[in-house]
Amino acid sequence: MAKGLGKGINAFFPEIDSQDDEAIQEISIAECRPNPYQPRKTFHADAIEELKDSILEYGIIQPLIVRKSIKGYEIVVGERRFRAAKEAGFEKVPVVIKELTDGKMMELALLENLQREDLTPIEEAHAYANLMSELKITQEELSKRLGKSRSHIANIVRLLSLPDQVIAYINNGELSMGHGRALLGLKDKDKLLPFVNKIRQDKLNVRQVEQLIIELNEKPKTKKDKPKKDVFLLERESVLRERLGTGVSIHRGKRKGKIEIEFYTDDDLERIIEVLEK
């Protein structure tokens, strides 16, 4: 089970784990179609090749889960096994046929990938967004159904508000989810793409990016150099950003100070308030 995933597939679909041998059928591989709601968009050739070798030696140990469609069967769980079996030249594959709605099909496909930690942050974000749209549920409701924290879902989905080029860099691994979260806090969006190029060129880590964004967000002094922020305040900002999952700035004046907490949507504001109330 993937780290941090509170509930497994069987918690949502207990009947899947209670199949007997009579429920398993063999169908032509030519009748199988990929899951139209598959959140994972990239299947690495090396991984499929390794699985193909295993299937050639041991066979397909775990059957695919499919549902009947107008033309053949749609794969709900087991697309990697299907691809590997096809590469191995199999004509038939073992399956368990289930009756599932589109929503359940999306949910089950997402859970399978989350359990194996197979998704990129962007694929995970699209999957969450699609589920909320398809099932017409909130982040809080999705959190309870998947066993993921609401803050995790909110932070992942927020990545989709970044420019397409930045999303592509996160998706292919050039930038991490941490980089993406930090970039969301950059106030001047015109500086975003040039700054991203600097991150890639200089191979900046997340902490370095966070520090540079703080400097970029602060208004420069015109008459004299701006004094450096107190190390204690920088540390407290980092702690609050990690806890709240959003940009935080602490400003200390002569008589009083203020804390600025950024939010992007009403849902994001509600999430932050819930964290503060705990």
N, C-alpha and C positions, 0 to 999 in steps of 0.2 A: 504493500500500500504506500502511496506517495506520502512523503513527509508533510505533516500538517493537514492532511485530509481527514476530517473527523468521521466521515461516514463512507462506507464502501458501496459498491454496486449492489451487493446483496441486501443492504439496508433499505434500498429503494425498490428492488425487484427480487424479493426472496424466492419467488417461484423459479427463477433462473438457476439457482443453485440446487434445486430439488428435482432436477431432471433424472429420469431413469433411462436405461438403455433403449427402451422402446420409443422414447421421445426423440432420439437422435436418428436423423435420416441422412441419406446420401443423395445429393442433387448434382446435376451437371454444372461444372464450373462456368460453362457458357451462359447459364441462366442467371448467374449472379451479377449484380450491379453494385458499384461503390455507393456508400452512404451519401446521399445528397446533403446531409447535415454534418458531415465529417468536419470537425473543427481543425483537424490537422491537415495542412495544405502541402507539406513537404515530406516525402518519404525517401530517406537516404538509401541509395543503391547498395552501399556496403552492408547495412543492417538487413535489407531484404535478402541479399546474397547469403549472409550467415544463417538467416532463418530458413532459406531454401535448402541449404546443406543439412540442417538439423531435420527438416521435414523428410528429405530423401533418406536419411538414416533411420529415423524413428517414426515417421508418419505424422499426421496431424493429431496430436494428443487431445487437444481441447476443441470441441466443435465450434463453428461460427454460429452467431445468433443472427437470424434473418427474419424479414417479414415479407409476406406475399405482396407483389405489386402487379400492375396490369401486364407488364412484360417481365416475367421471371420473378426474381427475388432481390430485395434490397438488403445489403449488409448493414446490420446494426452494430455489431461488435465483431471484430476479427478481420479488418481490412488488410492488415499486414500479412496475416496467414493466407488470405485469399491471393494477394499479390505474389507471395513466395510460392504457393502451390501452383499458380499459373506459370511462374518462371521455371518451376521444376517439371512442368509438362503433365501435371495431374489433369485427369478428365472429370473427376468428381471430388467433392469435399463433404465432410460430415457437418450437418447443421442441426440447429434446433429452431423450429419455426414458431415465432411469437406474433401475437396481434398487438401492435403498439401504435399509439397516435404519433403524429409528427412531433409533438412536444416531448413525449416520453423518449422518442427516438433520438432527438437532439440531446436530451438530458443524459441518456445512457451512453451515447458516444462521447460526450464531454467527460463523464465520470471515468470511463475506461482510460482515456488519455491522461487525466489528472492523476490517476492511480499509478501510472507508469512514468509520470513526469515527462511526457513526450512532447508537450506543447511549448512553443515559444511564448514569451509574455504577450506578444501581439495576437497570436492565435487564441490564447486563453481569453484575452480581452474581447475579441470579436465573438467568441463563443458565449461569454457572459452577456454581452449586449444583445446578441441574437436570441438567447433564451428569454431574457427579460421582455424583449419585444414580442416574441412568439407566444409566450405564456401570459403576457400582460401582468407581470409581477414586479415588485420593487426590489431594490438591492437587499433590503432586510429579509424579504421573503426568500429570495434566491440564496442568501447566506444560510438560512435555516435548512433549506432543501439539500444543499450541497455539503453542509458541514464546514464551510469556509467562513472566515470572519468577514463582517461587512466592510471593515477598513481595507482588507486585502482586495476584495472585489472592487471597491471604489477606486483604490490606487491603480489597479490594473486597467480598469475601463478608462480612467483619465488619460492614459497613454495615447488613446485614439484621437485626442484633441491636438496632438502634435502634428507638424507638417508631414506630408507623405514621405518625404525623403528621410526624415528622422525615424519615422516608423519603420521604414525599410532597413535602416541601419540596426535598429533594435531586433528586428525579425531575423536578420542574418547573423546576429551575434557580435557585430562591430561595436555596438553600444549595449550596455546592460540595462536592466529594468531600473537600477539605481540611478544610472545616468539620466534615463528618461524622466524619472520622478523629480530629479534636481532641475532639469531643463524646464519643467512646467512652472517653476518659480521665477524664471527670467521675465522681468516686467516689459522690457523693450523687445518686442517680438522681431523687430528688424535686425536685431543683433544675433538672433537665434542660429541661423544657418552658418554665418561666419564663425560663430563660437563653436558650433558642432564640428566644423572642419578643423579648428584648433585642437579640440579634444582628440580627434582621430589622429592628427598629425603628431601631437606631443604625447599621445597615449596617456592622457590624464585619468587618474582614478576618480571615484565618486566624491571622495572627501575634497580633493583639489577643485573639482567642478563646483561643489557647493560653496567653497570659499570664494571662488572667482565670481560666482553669481551674486553673492552678497556685495562684493565690491562693485559689480556692474550696476546693481540696483540702487546703490547709494548715490545721492546727488553730489557731484564733485564740488569742492570749495573753490571759489574764484580768486580769493585774495591770498590764501595760504594753504599749505598742504593739509589735507583732512587727517586728523589724528586717528591712529589705529584703534579699532574697537578692543575693549578689554577682553582678555583671553577667557575670563570667567563667563562673560556674556556670550561669547562665541560658542563655548561649551554648552551653555544652557539652551542656546538656539538649536544646536545640533540634537540635544536630547528631546526638545519639544517637537522638532521636525520629524524625528523618528517615531515619536509616540502618536502624533496627530496625523502623520502621513501627508503633510502639506507644508508650504513655505511659511516660515516664522521669522520675524525680525524683532529684536529687543533694542529699544532706544532709551538711553539714560540721559536725563537732563539735569540741570542744576538742582531743581527742587523736586522733580518727579520724573517718572519714566513711563514708557508705554510698550505694550506688546502687540505687534501686528500679526494676525493669523489670516492666511489667505484661504478663500474657498472659491469654487468655480460654478457650482450649481446649488439649487436649494437642497437637493439630496446630500450633497457634499457637506453643506452647512449643518444639516441634521446629524450627520455622522460625527462631525467634530464636536457638536454639543453633547452628544451621547458619550463620547470619550471623556469630555471634561466633567461630566456629571458622575462618572464612576469613582 
